[in-house]
Amino acid sequence: MRLALSLPVLVLVLSMVLEGPAPAQAAPDILEMLKEFGNTLENKAREAIEHIKQKDIATKTGAWFKETFQKMKEKFTES
């Protein structure tokens, strides 16, 4: 009978120990991590936008689509 009562208590104690810090204790770390993540994300977005501006990908892609569409249009009008 004692073993049957002590096993659930042991499982409860182990689960409490292994779950880690309480959410209230971990909150400052989480806020700090979220702030750092937001700053990193902002920096990467700015770098990506600058990279796109420098490469003129949008202009080149638009020109390619216009050229391809014009070629298709000429082929259909010839037929």
BAMARMAR-551485 format. One line per 8 residues: number of its first residue (from 0); their letters; for each residue x, z, y negated of C-alpha. Coordinates in Angstrom, 1 decimal, m for minus. Layout:
// BAMARMAR-551485
NUM = a = X,Z,Y ~ ...
END
This chain:
// BAMARMAR-551485
0 = mrlalslp = 0.0,0.0,0.0 ~ 2.8,0.8,m2.4 ~ 4.5,m2.6,m1.7 ~ 1.2,m4.4,m2.4 ~ 1.0,m2.7,m5.8 ~ 4.6,m3.0,m6.8 ~ 4.9,m6.8,m6.2 ~ 2.4,m7.8,m8.9
8 = vlvlvlsm = 4.0,m5.4,m11.3 ~ 7.4,m6.9,m10.5 ~ 6.1,m10.4,m11.0 ~ 4.6,m9.4,m14.3 ~ 7.8,m7.8,m15.5 ~ 9.9,m10.8,m14.5 ~ 7.5,m13.3,m16.2 ~ 7.7,m11.3,m19.4
16 = vlegpapa = 11.5,m11.2,m19.3 ~ 11.9,m14.9,m18.5 ~ 9.5,m16.2,m21.1 ~ 11.9,m15.6,m23.9 ~ 11.4,m14.3,m27.4 ~ 7.9,m13.9,m28.8 ~ 6.6,m16.7,m31.1 ~ 6.7,m14.4,m34.1
24 = qaapdile = 10.4,m13.7,m33.5 ~ 11.2,m17.4,m32.9 ~ 9.2,m18.7,m35.9 ~ 12.1,m18.7,m38.5 ~ 14.3,m20.7,m36.1 ~ 11.5,m23.2,m35.5 ~ 10.9,m23.7,m39.2 ~ 14.6,m24.2,m39.8
32 = mlkefgnt = 14.8,m26.7,m36.9 ~ 11.7,m28.6,m38.3 ~ 13.2,m28.7,m41.8 ~ 16.5,m30.1,m40.4 ~ 14.6,m32.6,m38.3 ~ 12.6,m33.8,m41.3 ~ 15.8,m34.2,m43.4 ~ 17.5,m36.1,m40.6
40 = lenkarea = 14.4,m38.4,m40.2 ~ 14.3,m39.0,m43.9 ~ 18.0,m40.0,m44.0 ~ 17.7,m42.3,m41.1 ~ 14.6,m44.0,m42.6 ~ 16.4,m44.5,m45.9 ~ 19.4,m46.0,m44.0 ~ 17.1,m48.3,m42.1
48 = iehikqkd = 15.4,m49.5,m45.3 ~ 18.8,m50.1,m47.0 ~ 20.0,m52.0,m43.9 ~ 16.9,m54.3,m43.9 ~ 17.3,m54.9,m47.7 ~ 21.0,m55.9,m47.2 ~ 20.3,m58.2,m44.3 ~ 17.3,m60.0,m45.7
56 = iatktgaw = 15.7,m60.1,m42.3 ~ 12.2,m60.4,m43.7 ~ 13.2,m63.5,m45.8 ~ 15.0,m65.2,m42.9 ~ 12.1,m64.4,m40.5 ~ 9.6,m65.8,m42.9 ~ 11.6,m69.0,m43.4 ~ 11.9,m69.4,m39.7
64 = fketfqkm = 8.2,m69.1,m39.2 ~ 7.4,m71.6,m41.9 ~ 9.9,m74.0,m40.5 ~ 8.6,m73.7,m37.0 ~ 5.0,m74.0,m38.2 ~ 5.9,m77.1,m40.2 ~ 7.5,m78.7,m37.1 ~ 4.4,m78.0,m35.0
72 = kekftes = 2.2,m79.4,m37.7 ~ 4.2,m82.6,m37.8 ~ 4.0,m83.0,m34.0 ~ 0.3,m82.6,m34.1 ~ m0.2,m85.1,m36.9 ~ 2.0,m87.7,m35.0 ~ m0.1,m87.5,m31.9
END
